[in-house]
Amino acid sequence: MNETRSPKLFIGTGLVFGVGSMLCNILAFSTPYWLQVWPRVGDTSFKNLGLWQVCIAGFRNPKDLWGKVYYGCWWIFAREYDRLRQDGILLPRNLVKIYQKNMLNVIFF
């Protein structure tokens, strides 16, 4: 039962999985739908959240004393959403870490 496996098999398998993971990462990096709300469950004021874009329909920031209501799809770093980012609603710490790791992965992979 002493079988020797060809190194070409391991290299080929690693290459296929490496290219597949790179394509999946590029697809995930470019899509605007990382999180999407199912309308029958939960709060539907956030429609979807992606790496670069967020769509909101009638969200009111509970920490905002002026009571501004947010509508529409915007770039996630737009001035419109400055207050939501400062309050940690739009970009929580764990999501920022995911952004950073994904950027480094796309740059160096």
Backbone as CSV, one residue per row, in Angstrom:
resi,resn,N_x,N_y,N_z,CA_x,CA_y,CA_z,C_x,C_y,C_z
1,MET,0.801,-1.193,0.000,0.000,0.000,0.000,0.842,1.253,0.000
2,ASN,2.023,1.172,-0.429,2.908,2.330,-0.479,2.784,2.980,-1.849
3,GLU,1.777,3.815,-1.971,1.581,4.486,-3.248,2.243,5.858,-3.210
4,THR,2.891,6.181,-4.254,3.440,7.527,-4.367,2.556,8.302,-5.320
5,ARG,2.193,9.445,-4.907,1.321,10.277,-5.740,2.173,11.246,-6.521
6,SER,1.712,11.508,-7.682,2.444,12.395,-8.566,2.394,13.834,-8.057
7,PRO,3.529,14.517,-8.012,3.512,15.932,-7.613,2.686,16.789,-8.572
8,LYS,2.574,16.355,-9.816,1.786,17.112,-10.786,0.310,17.150,-10.380
9,LEU,-0.166,16.046,-9.770,-1.549,16.019,-9.320,-1.783,17.060,-8.232
10,PHE,-0.880,17.151,-7.274,-1.015,18.131,-6.193,-0.881,19.553,-6.721
11,ILE,0.049,19.777,-7.631,0.233,21.116,-8.201,-0.991,21.517,-9.016
12,GLY,-1.502,20.590,-9.813,-2.695,20.873,-10.623,-3.912,21.149,-9.773
13,THR,-4.098,20.347,-8.729,-5.236,20.551,-7.831,-5.119,21.895,-7.112
14,GLY,-3.934,22.207,-6.636,-3.722,23.493,-5.977,-3.945,24.665,-6.920
15,LEU,-3.517,24.505,-8.164,-3.708,25.559,-9.157,-5.189,25.773,-9.459
16,VAL,-5.939,24.683,-9.605,-7.373,24.798,-9.884,-8.091,25.474,-8.714
17,PHE,-7.791,25.050,-7.485,-8.427,25.679,-6.323,-7.979,27.131,-6.150
18,GLY,-6.741,27.434,-6.452,-6.254,28.811,-6.347,-6.937,29.738,-7.334
19,VAL,-7.057,29.298,-8.580,-7.731,30.118,-9.599,-9.214,30.251,-9.268
20,GLY,-9.832,29.159,-8.792,-11.243,29.214,-8.416,-11.491,30.175,-7.266
21,SER,-10.617,30.143,-6.271,-10.794,31.057,-5.143,-10.542,32.504,-5.549
22,MET,-9.608,32.731,-6.466,-9.358,34.088,-6.941,-10.580,34.622,-7.698
23,LEU,-11.202,33.791,-8.532,-12.394,34.219,-9.266,-13.562,34.500,-8.308
24,CYS,-13.722,33.662,-7.294,-14.779,33.904,-6.297,-14.531,35.198,-5.531
25,ASN,-13.280,35.483,-5.224,-12.945,36.699,-4.487,-13.192,37.937,-5.351
26,ILE,-12.838,37.875,-6.620,-13.090,39.014,-7.516,-14.591,39.228,-7.679
27,LEU,-15.349,38.144,-7.777,-16.799,38.261,-7.873,-17.387,38.883,-6.602
28,ALA,-16.924,38.438,-5.454,-17.416,38.994,-4.186,-16.975,40.439,-4.015
29,PHE,-15.829,40.788,-4.535,-15.314,42.146,-4.419,-16.116,43.132,-5.260
30,SER,-16.711,42.646,-6.339,-17.395,43.556,-7.258,-18.914,43.582,-7.095
31,THR,-19.491,42.662,-6.371,-20.944,42.629,-6.271,-21.472,43.585,-5.197
32,PRO,-22.629,44.216,-5.442,-23.181,45.137,-4.443,-24.080,44.451,-3.424
33,TYR,-24.216,43.149,-3.445,-25.161,42.457,-2.579,-24.460,41.500,-1.622
34,TRP,-23.780,42.023,-0.622,-23.195,41.170,0.413,-24.265,40.773,1.407
35,LEU,-25.068,41.707,1.794,-26.203,41.452,2.681,-27.452,41.985,2.008
36,GLN,-28.487,41.167,1.984,-29.738,41.592,1.392,-30.871,41.184,2.323
37,VAL,-31.822,42.079,2.527,-32.903,41.837,3.467,-33.996,41.023,2.792
38,TRP,-34.448,40.028,3.502,-35.618,39.287,3.076,-36.826,40.039,3.599
39,PRO,-37.711,40.528,2.738,-38.755,41.458,3.180,-39.720,40.905,4.220
40,ARG,-39.884,39.601,4.320,-40.842,39.051,5.271,-40.270,38.923,6.674
41,VAL,-38.972,39.143,6.821,-38.348,38.963,8.130,-37.578,40.218,8.502
42,GLY,-37.795,40.728,9.680,-36.975,41.809,10.217,-37.270,43.175,9.642
43,ASP,-36.399,44.091,9.972,-36.503,45.483,9.550,-36.170,45.587,8.068
44,THR,-37.026,46.218,7.302,-36.804,46.314,5.860,-36.312,47.686,5.434
45,SER,-35.826,48.502,6.354,-35.340,49.818,5.957,-33.995,49.720,5.228
46,PHE,-33.184,48.710,5.524,-31.966,48.449,4.757,-32.309,47.439,3.682
47,LYS,-32.180,47.832,2.429,-32.496,46.922,1.328,-31.334,45.977,1.040
48,ASN,-30.147,46.526,0.822,-28.960,45.689,0.633,-27.721,46.468,1.014
49,LEU,-26.680,45.710,1.295,-25.404,46.286,1.700,-24.310,45.524,0.991
50,GLY,-23.494,46.243,0.265,-22.377,45.638,-0.437,-21.073,46.265,-0.032
51,LEU,-20.046,45.894,-0.730,-18.729,46.434,-0.413,-18.639,47.910,-0.767
52,TRP,-19.334,48.325,-1.812,-19.209,49.703,-2.303,-20.502,50.489,-2.257
53,GLN,-21.632,49.835,-2.054,-22.912,50.520,-2.174,-23.880,50.019,-1.108
54,VAL,-24.744,50.923,-0.648,-25.795,50.564,0.303,-27.101,51.187,-0.174
55,CYS,-28.176,50.405,-0.087,-29.502,50.892,-0.464,-30.384,50.895,0.779
56,ILE,-30.973,52.059,1.043,-31.788,52.250,2.236,-33.136,52.823,1.821
57,ALA,-34.197,52.359,2.479,-35.542,52.865,2.192,-36.219,53.255,3.492
58,GLY,-36.022,54.487,3.888,-36.725,55.011,5.053,-36.095,54.686,6.393
59,PHE,-34.780,54.668,6.475,-34.118,54.408,7.750,-33.921,55.711,8.505
60,ARG,-34.266,55.701,9.772,-34.045,56.854,10.645,-33.022,56.454,11.696
61,ASN,-31.942,57.210,11.773,-30.882,56.949,12.732,-31.384,57.286,14.137
62,PRO,-31.419,56.313,15.047,-31.924,56.602,16.390,-31.006,57.532,17.188
63,LYS,-29.749,57.662,16.784,-28.821,58.546,17.499,-28.840,59.975,16.954
64,ASP,-29.522,60.183,15.846,-29.590,61.502,15.223,-30.770,62.274,15.812
65,LEU,-30.469,63.404,16.457,-31.527,64.180,17.104,-32.409,64.935,16.110
66,TRP,-31.900,65.152,14.895,-32.682,65.872,13.893,-33.705,64.971,13.213
67,GLY,-33.525,63.678,13.313,-34.500,62.740,12.753,-34.452,62.621,11.247
68,LYS,-33.279,62.733,10.674,-33.161,62.613,9.223,-33.497,61.193,8.780
69,VAL,-34.259,61.086,7.703,-34.644,59.794,7.146,-33.867,59.601,5.853
70,TYR,-33.271,58.422,5.695,-32.413,58.121,4.548,-33.150,57.266,3.523
71,TYR,-32.992,57.642,2.239,-33.586,56.909,1.132,-32.561,56.784,0.005
72,GLY,-32.675,55.720,-0.775,-31.910,55.585,-2.005,-30.659,54.742,-1.866
73,CYS,-30.026,54.522,-3.020,-28.777,53.770,-3.101,-27.626,54.752,-3.287
74,TRP,-26.634,54.645,-2.433,-25.498,55.549,-2.458,-24.212,54.762,-2.298
75,TRP,-23.129,55.396,-2.713,-21.806,54.865,-2.434,-21.633,54.841,-0.929
76,ILE,-21.008,53.819,-0.404,-20.956,53.628,1.044,-20.150,54.722,1.752
77,PHE,-19.250,55.402,1.034,-18.458,56.475,1.631,-18.945,57.864,1.208
78,ALA,-20.185,57.969,0.748,-20.741,59.261,0.334,-20.978,60.148,1.555
79,ARG,-20.976,61.452,1.330,-21.204,62.401,2.426,-22.588,62.237,3.031
80,GLU,-23.507,61.741,2.240,-24.871,61.521,2.726,-24.895,60.598,3.949
81,TYR,-23.967,59.663,3.994,-23.951,58.666,5.059,-22.871,58.905,6.102
82,ASP,-22.314,60.107,6.170,-21.268,60.400,7.162,-21.741,60.118,8.584
83,ARG,-22.923,60.567,8.914,-23.432,60.396,10.278,-23.653,58.918,10.612
84,LEU,-24.132,58.145,9.641,-24.347,56.715,9.875,-23.025,55.976,10.088
85,ARG,-21.996,56.401,9.377,-20.673,55.775,9.569,-20.083,56.160,10.916
86,GLN,-20.236,57.419,11.314,-19.696,57.880,12.601,-20.362,57.163,13.772
87,ASP,-21.638,56.877,13.649,-22.367,56.195,14.720,-22.154,54.687,14.708
88,GLY,-21.454,54.177,13.709,-21.177,52.746,13.643,-22.340,51.900,13.168
89,ILE,-23.318,52.519,12.559,-24.475,51.771,12.063,-24.176,51.192,10.691
90,LEU,-23.598,51.995,9.835,-23.355,51.566,8.464,-22.111,50.698,8.333
91,LEU,-21.052,51.058,9.037,-19.802,50.300,8.967,-19.351,49.891,10.361
92,PRO,-19.858,48.772,10.859,-19.354,48.295,12.144,-17.904,47.826,12.017
93,ARG,-17.237,47.693,13.121,-15.805,47.347,13.121,-15.519,46.034,12.390
94,ASN,-16.367,45.033,12.579,-16.098,43.763,11.918,-16.215,43.872,10.402
95,LEU,-17.116,44.710,9.911,-17.240,44.893,8.465,-16.047,45.659,7.900
96,VAL,-15.523,46.617,8.660,-14.326,47.347,8.230,-13.137,46.392,8.132
97,LYS,-13.019,45.481,9.077,-11.935,44.491,9.017,-12.088,43.573,7.812
98,ILE,-13.319,43.213,7.480,-13.548,42.395,6.284,-13.150,43.170,5.037
99,TYR,-13.486,44.463,4.969,-13.071,45.298,3.838,-11.552,45.310,3.697
100,GLN,-10.871,45.525,4.810,-9.410,45.611,4.765,-8.790,44.293,4.317
101,LYS,-9.255,43.198,4.860,-8.707,41.899,4.470,-8.997,41.578,3.013
102,ASN,-10.178,41.938,2.553,-10.521,41.683,1.162,-9.673,42.535,0.220
103,MET,-9.443,43.786,0.563,-8.584,44.641,-0.269,-7.164,44.080,-0.335
104,LEU,-6.609,43.683,0.799,-5.257,43.118,0.805,-5.209,41.809,0.024
105,ASN,-6.256,41.017,0.119,-6.304,39.766,-0.606,-6.337,39.996,-2.113
106,VAL,-7.138,40.963,-2.563,-7.210,41.245,-3.996,-5.899,41.842,-4.498
107,ILE,-5.264,42.685,-3.700,-4.014,43.323,-4.133,-2.878,42.321,-4.181
108,PHE,-2.732,41.491,-3.163,-1.555,40.639,-3.060,-1.758,39.210,-3.530
109,PHE,-2.979,38.850,-3.912,-3.203,37.475,-4.333,-3.126,37.390,-5.797
